[in-house]
Amino acid sequence: MKKKPATKKAKPSTPPTPDNSAAPVIDLVPSYLQLKKILVPVDFSEFSVKALRYAVRFAEQFGASLVLVHVVEPVHYPESVIIPPAMEQANQDRLKLARSALAEFAQKRVPASIASEAITRLGQPFSEITTASAELNVDLIVIATHGHTGLKHLLLGSTAERVVRLAPCPVLTVRAHEHEFA
């Protein structure tokens, strides 16, 4: 019977720590994965706050910037294709309020050490999120799911599901009752 040759086991690199002891370093993420820009849709719910916490951790780990996007759905007459001037003004007013709310949200929730920008758009959320991700050349979208099932899911639809199907980049969905970062 022939013996198999012994193979060398790879040792983790051990850079010195401040007290000059060696601490093992394990490369968990392949070096070819580089995140530079992460998009986070925000609807001001606790669900989107949780998704932002995930995105902040990724941004810290990869040195990435964050793009917070809030989409205002337009007000219009269902039986009309033409938007009257009063409705257009209402849409612009809602957009202006959303801009200030998103800026305040970002200031409170995004650490100053992370580069970020806040963008508001008018339109259908799934469409505007996927369009923004393509235009801004983002590397990852981190989006919350609201966990609707059954009839509620059928009636309300799922923005996250549509974003997953249409996004030009990877999408991380964060569920309402899921693992929490420490």
N, C-alpha and C positions, 0 to 999 in steps of 0.2 A: 504494500500500500504506500502510495506516494504522499508525502506531507506537503501541505500548502505553504508557500513562502509567507513569512510574517509580514504584515503590512503596518506601516507607521500610522498611528492615529494623529490627526491634526490637533495641535494644541491651540487653545484660544490665546490670542495675544494678551499680554498682561502689562499694560502701561502703568508706570508708577503713580501712586496716589499721593496726595499732599504729605502724608506721613511716611513716604518712601516704601510702603508695602505694596505688593503687586496685587491688583484686583483683576479678575478675568473679565474680558470683554467679549460679548457674544454678538455677532452680527446677525440680527434678526431680519433685517430688510435688505434684500440684494441691492448692491450699489447702483444698479441700472435704473432703479425706481427713484425718480426725482420729481418732487412736487414743488412747483414754483408759485402756483396760483390756485387757491381753493375757493369755490363759489358756495355760499350758504344762503339758500332762500329763507327769508324771515317773514313770518306772519304774526309776530309778536306773541304767539302762544308759548306755553311752557314746553311744548314739543320742539319748537324751533330753537328755544334757548338750549335745550339738551343737545340738539344737533350742532349748535354753535360751540358748545363745550368740546365736543369731539373734534370739530374743525380747528379750534384753538390748539388742542394737543398736537394734531398733525402739523399745524403751522410752526409750532415750537420745535418739534422734532426735525422737520425738514427745512426750516428757515424760509417757509413760504409766506406769501401775503394772502390776505383774505379779501373776498369781495362779497359783501352782504347785499342781497337783492330783495326788494319788496315790490310786489306787483299789485297795482290797483286795478280792479276789474271795472271797466267803464259802465257808466249809467247810460242807458238808451231806451228808446221806446221799442218794445218787442215787435210791434206791427209795422215799424218804419225802418227803412234803410238809412234815411237821412237823419242826422243828429241835429236837432235844433240848437241855435246858439246858446240858449239857457242851459241845455244839457252839457254842451261842450265846456261852458264855464264851470259847471258843477264838477266835471271831470278834472279840470285844471286845478280847482280849489282842493279837491280830494288828493290830487297828486302833490300839491304844495304841502298839505298837512302831513302826508306820508313821508315826504322828504325830511321834514323837521323831526318827526317821530323816529325815523330810522337813524338819523344822525345822533340823536340822544341815546337811542338803544345801543348803537355801536360804541359811543363814548363810555357808557357804563359797563358794557360786557366784553369788549375787546381790550386786552392788555395793551398798554402804550408801547411795549416792546415789539409788537407785531404790526407790520405795515398793513393797512386796510383801507378800503374805500366802500362807500355806501351808495347804492344805485336804486332809484325807483323807476318803475316802468308802468305803462298803461296798457292793459290787454288781458289775454287769457294767461293765467299763471304758468301752466306747463309750457306753453308756446314761448312766452317771454323768457323763462328760465333757460330753456334749451337754446334759444337764439342768443341770449346774453353769453352763455358759456362758449358758444362758437365764436362770437364776435370778440370776446375778451381772451380767447385762447386759454381757457382754464384747464388745469390738469386733473381736477377732481371736483365733483359736486357732493356735498354732504347735506342730505335732506331728511327731514323728519317725516315719519308716517304717523298718522293720527289713529291708526288701529281700527278704523271702521270696518265692520263686516256685514254680510247679508244685505238687507234692504237699504240700510244707511249707506253702505258702500256703493250700491247700485244707483241710488238717488244723488248722492253727493259726488260720486266719482272719486278718482284717486289721482291727485296731482303727482305724487311721488311715483306711482306706477307709470304714468305717461312720460315723466321725465326719464325714468329708467329705460323705457323703450326708445325714446327719441334723442337722448343726449349724445353729443359727439365725443364724450369722454367717460371714464369710469364714474359710477355713482355709488356712494355709500349711503344706504338707508339706515336711519336710526329709529328703532322702534320705541314706543312710549315706555314699555316696561322691559327694559333690557339692561345689560351690564352698564355700570356707571364707572367712569374714571375716578380714581382716588384723588 
